Amino acid sequence: MKKWSMLLSAVMVFMLIVAGCGNNNNAGGNSGSGSSGDKVELSFSIWGDKEFWEESLKTFESNHPNIKVKLNFMADSYEDKLFTMISGGNAPDVMTMYETTTPDVAKKGVVEDLTPYIEKDNSFDISDFYDVSLELSKIDNKIYGLGYALAPQMLFYNKTMFDKANVAYPTGDWTWDDYLEAAKKLTVKEGDKIVQYGSDSNTNWWIPAEIAVRQNGGDFFKDEKANFDSPEVIEALQFWADITNKHKVAPTLAEMSGQGDLFPSGLVAMTRNGVWLKDTYKDIKDFEWDIAPLPKQKQASTVLHTSYFTMSSKSKHKEEAWELIKWLSGPEVQEGIDSKAGFLPTRKSVSDKEVYDTKMPASTHLIGDTADYGRLLPYAPGVKQATDELQKELEQIFTGKVTAEQAMKAFQAKAQSVIEKNK
């Protein structure tokens, strides 16, 4: 799922401009030959569960006999491959975009404004979508993409370890201090060697750090400007650095190197990660586990990962492309994929059915609550480049080489410079 966090690079944006991928001002949705009832072929790009998308497209085609859909499935390096297609003039009619990519491609005219299609389609109810799900696809009150799932980050915990240490299970009321105290009790030594950690390690992946900053009332980006030197950012990063370096209840980055995820091995009692790992952890036999909300500080918060179905502004069959987007973001597809994966649907009507509650683990019903306090990733021009550089700084902080204050005050100007260059 790290692919959900990969973002658009400045090089790719430049390629798009050079390739002339601007809007062709056909917002009315000229449908090409399809408007006369002729058979048309659409191309559609996505990653993920290939079998599910193949079956969904078969159902779509059976309901739309005049439309044939060619699936461009890309299991890895998705955006690299997609933007190579776009810059070569071969953009798919319907393209799945990462959430933080969508604002850039919308501003560059690469994807079509869907608002006219939404407004004239009496069978489509945009109010059924959670507002948060549209947060990055809605620009100047125009909608450029529709999603099918919200995948939150949550707290996974080893119930067997908690029981053995006589520690109460985490709840939605847990604060960072509660987490730290539990992690101390769940850290086990044999002589001078720690054989079980209470907490997972901090990594240099910027998204968990962004969540911590939000829990402390801040954001890495504010009003599309850098906000790295704010007290909320510095306090949050230093607290989680201290988890490892001061309190010794989480492994170091060096200890993590080459070992992968330590949670299934029973080496850490708690890990903060994406809800999609439920599917990986379902095969654990050595202990019982469950999920809980992430601990909060000033407020509860989590990141809701998503992606958007967008229409190429160069599509020759826009009416048919709209029909495909409407289907892909519709109730039937959402019920199918979200019940299978345990994701939160973007549609309230589907969420009300609690299709995400797979009963495995016991507390999957808590996924639905994240719609009330979760948010999508932050956006600023050049977010990909800025966060790539940020991850270098996070590694220095979490290894204890510099303090959060030293690193973030020095990084602020650099990050703002990246944003200014990408406006």
N, C-alpha and C positions, 0 to 999 in steps of 0.2 A: 503493500500500500504506500510505500514511499513515492511511488509514481504519482499518487494523488497530490504530492507536495511539490513536484517538479514544476518549474515556472518558465515563462517565455523569456528568452535572452534577447539582449539588444541586437545582437547579430541577426537573429531571426526576424526581428521587426524590420531591420534594414532591408533584409532580403525581400520581405513582403512588399515594402514600398517600391523597391527597384523592379520587382516583378509586376507591378501595376495591379495590386490586388484591391484597389480602392472600390468603393461602392459604385455600382453602375446606375444608381438613382432609380432602381426599379422596385421601389418599396411597395408598389401596388401588387407585386407578386405575379408578374407575367409568367405563366405556366408553360410556355413553349407549346410543343405538339400535344402535351398531355391535356390541354384545355379542350381539345376537339375530341377527346375520348380515345386517342391513339395510345398504344402501349408505350410506356416510357420506362427507362432504367435509371434508378438513382444509385448513387454510391454512398456508403455510410461507414465511418471509421469509429472504432472503439477498442478498448482493451478489456481485460477481466475474464469473465466466464463465457468462453466462446460458445459452448453448447447452449447455454441459456439464450444468448442473443440470436443464434441460428434458429432456434425454435420460435422465438418471438417474431422474427422476420417472416417465417413461414406462415404464422397466424395472420400477420399484417397483410401479406400478399394474398392470402385466401379471402380476406375482407376487402381487398383493393385489387381486383383482377387486372386492372389496367397498369399496375405499377410493379416492376421487378426491382428488387434491391440487391445490389452487389455489396457484400460485407468485406470491408478492408479491416481485418482483425490484426492488431499489432500487440503482441504479448509483452514486448519490451521496447525501450528507446522510443516510446510512442510519439512524443512531441518532435524529436529529431526527424523521425520518418514523416510525420504529418506535414511539418513545415518544409521539408524537401519537396513533397508533393505540391504544396501550395505555391512555393516559389517557382516550380516548374510548370505552373499553369494547369495542374491536375488536381485541384482541390476537390475533395469529396463534396457531394451536395449537402450532406448532413455530417457535421464533424462534432465529435465529443471533445470538449475543451476542459482543461483543468480550470478550477475556479478563478485563480489569480491571473491566468492567461486571458480570460474573457474580456476584462476591461481594455486591455491593450489592443486586442484584435478588433474589438468594437470601435475604438477610437480611430484605428487605422482604416476602417471601412472594409475589413476582411470578411466580416460576418454581417448578415442582414438584420435590420431592426424587425423584430417579430410583432411589434405592437399592432400594426395594421391587420395582420392575420388574426391576432387574438381578438381584436375589437369587432371584426366583421363575422367571426365564427360564433354563432349562437349556441353551438354545442360545447363550447369551451368556457370554463369558469376559472379565471385567473385567481379569484378570491379564495379558491380551494387550496392554494399553495401557501405554505408558511412564508411570512414576510422575510424571515431570516434566510430562507432558501434562495431568495432572489437578490440577496444583498450585493453580490458582485456582478450580477448580470443586468442590473437595472441602472442605467446611466442617463441622467437628464430626463428621468421619467419615461425612458424607452427601455423595453426589455429585449435583450439580445440572446438569451438562452434560457432553457428550462431543464431542471434536474429531475432525477428519479430517486435519489437517496441522500440521506445525511448520516455520516458515519462518525460518531463521537469518539473522543479519547476518554478512557475511563480508568478506574483503579481495579486491577486484578489482584486478588490476595489468596494465599494458601491457607484454607480453613483448618487444615490438619495442624499446621504450625501454630496458628493462633490458639487452637484448643490446647495443644501441648504446653504452650507458654501461659495459658490462662489469661489471654488478652481478648478483650471484647472486639467483636467484628466492627469494621469501619462503617460509619453511617454518613448520611448527607450533612450532618452537623459537624463533622470532623474539620478541625482547623489544621494548619501546618504544624502547630505545636503538638496536637494530638497525634498526628502522623509521626513526628519525630520521637515522641515518647513511646509509641508502639514499636517503632523501628529499633529503639534501644533495647527493649525487652525481647525482641525477636532476633537480635544479633547474638550468635553463640560462638564462644571461643573454646578451643582445645589447647591448653597451654597459652602460648603467645599467638597462635594461629586462629584466625577467624574462619570457621567452617560453614557458617550460615549468616547471611546478612539480612537485616530487617527490611532494607530498601534496595531497589534496583539502582544502578548507576545513572548519573547524568551522562548524556552523550552530547556531542556537538551539534546534533540535529536541532535546528532552531525552533521547531514547532512546540515541543514540550516547554521550552523556555518562554515562548510567547504566551502559552497558557498560564504559566506561573506569574508572568507580569500582569496579565489580565486579572488573575485572582487577587493581585495586590492593587488593583484599581488603575492600572496603566495599560500601555500599548507600545510596541516598538515603533509603530507609525501612527501619527495623529494628524488628521486632515491632510493626508498624503504628504506629510513632512516627517523627517526623522525625529524620533523622540527618545533616543537611546540614553541621553544623559539625565533623564528625569529621575527623581528619587524613587518612584515606584518601580522602575526598571532595575536600578542599582540594588535596591533592597531585596527584590525577588531573586535576582541572580546570586547575590551573596548568600542568602539563606540556603539555597539548594547547593551551592558550592560547599558550604559548611557541613552539609549532610555527610559528604565524603571526607573532606579534609580536616574538619574539626571534630565532628562527632563520631566518625569512623563506623557508621552504620550502613554504608553503601560501598561497593567495590570501586576501586579507582579505574580510570580509563585503561591504564596499563593492565590491570587484572582482567578487564573485560576483553582485551585484545585477542582476537582469534577464537573466542569462546561462544560468540553468538548470544542468544537469549538464555539467560540463566534461570528464568522462572520455571520452565518445564523440568529442569534438572533438579529442582528442589533446593537451589543454592541461595535464592532470595525469597523472602516472604511476601513482598509486595512489588508490583511493577505498574508503571503508568504507561498505558499504550492504547492503540486503536482497538475498537470493539471487534474489528475483523479478526483479531487473534483468537477469538472464541473458536473459530473453525480449526485453528492449529492446536489449541489446547484441549479440544474435545477428546483427544486420544490419550491424555494423561491418565495413567492407571495407579501411580504411586501415592497420590494424595488427592484430597477433595479441594476444590477451588470455587471461587465465585467472583462477582464483580460488584463494585460500589461506585458512587460518585467520587470524583477527585476531591481531595481535601481543599478547603478554601482558606483565604486569608481575609481580605476586606469584603470579598464577594465570591459567590460560586461562579465558576466559569469553566468552559471547555471549548475546544475547537471542534466544529462540525465539518468534516471533510465532505466535499461534494464535487460534482462536475456538471457541465452543461451541454445539452444538445443544442447546437447552433447551426444556422443555415449559411452556406457560402453565398456571398454577395454575387458570385459569378455563376451560380447555378442557373441552368436553362429551364429548370422545371420547379419553380418555386412553390406553386400551389401544391404539387405532389410532395415536395420536401416538407412543407408545413404539415401535411397529413401524416407524414412519417414522424415528425417531431411530436405532434399531438399524440400519436399512438405510443411512442417510446416513453413519454412522460405521463402517460395515462394510468388509470387505476389498475387495469389488468396487468400491465408490465410491472408496476410498482408492487402489487401484491405478490407477484411471482418472485422477483429478485430479492425483495426485502424480507419476505418470509423465509427464503432460502439462506440468505446471508445474515439475517438478524439486524439489518440496517433500519434506521428510522425513515419512513417515506417522506417525501416533500409535500405530499397532499394530506391535508387534515382529515379528509374523509377516509383515506386508507389508514392513516395513523390511528383513527378512532377504532378501527378493527383490531388494533394491536397485533398486526401480522409479524412484527419484529420479535414478539415474545415467543421464542423457540423453546422455552422452558429449560434450556441448557446454556449456561448454568441457571441456577434457581432464580437469580435476580435479574434476568434479562428484561423484565418489565420496567426496570429503571431506565432503560434506553429512552423510553418515551418522554421522560421528564427533561431530558437534555434540550428539547425544543424550547423550553422555558428560559434556560439560562446559557445555552451555547451560542456561539457565533462562528461565522466563517472566518477563514484566514484574513489577515489584514492586507490591504492593497496600497501600494504607492508606485509611481512610475519607476521602473528599474528594480522592482522588488526582488527579482531573481539574483541580480548582481549584488545587491545590498546584503541579502541574506546569505549568499555564498561567502561574502567577506565576514559577515557576522559570525558564521560558524567557526572561523579561525579564531576569533576573539573568545568565543565560548569555550573552546578547548583550552585556551590559556587560563581562563577563569576557573574552570572545573578541575584543572590539574593543580591549581593553587599557585601558579607562576605569577599571577597578578591579581589584584583585587578587582571586584566588579566595578568599583568606582574608577579606578585607574583606566581600565579597559574601555568602559563606555564613554567616559568623558573624552578620551582620545578618538574614539570611533565616531562620535556624533558628526563632526565636520565631514569626515570621509563619506559617511552614509548620505548626508544631505547633498554632497557633491554628485553622487551617483544619481540621486533623484532628479536633480536639476538637469543633468545631461540627458535624461530620458523623458523629459516633459515634451 
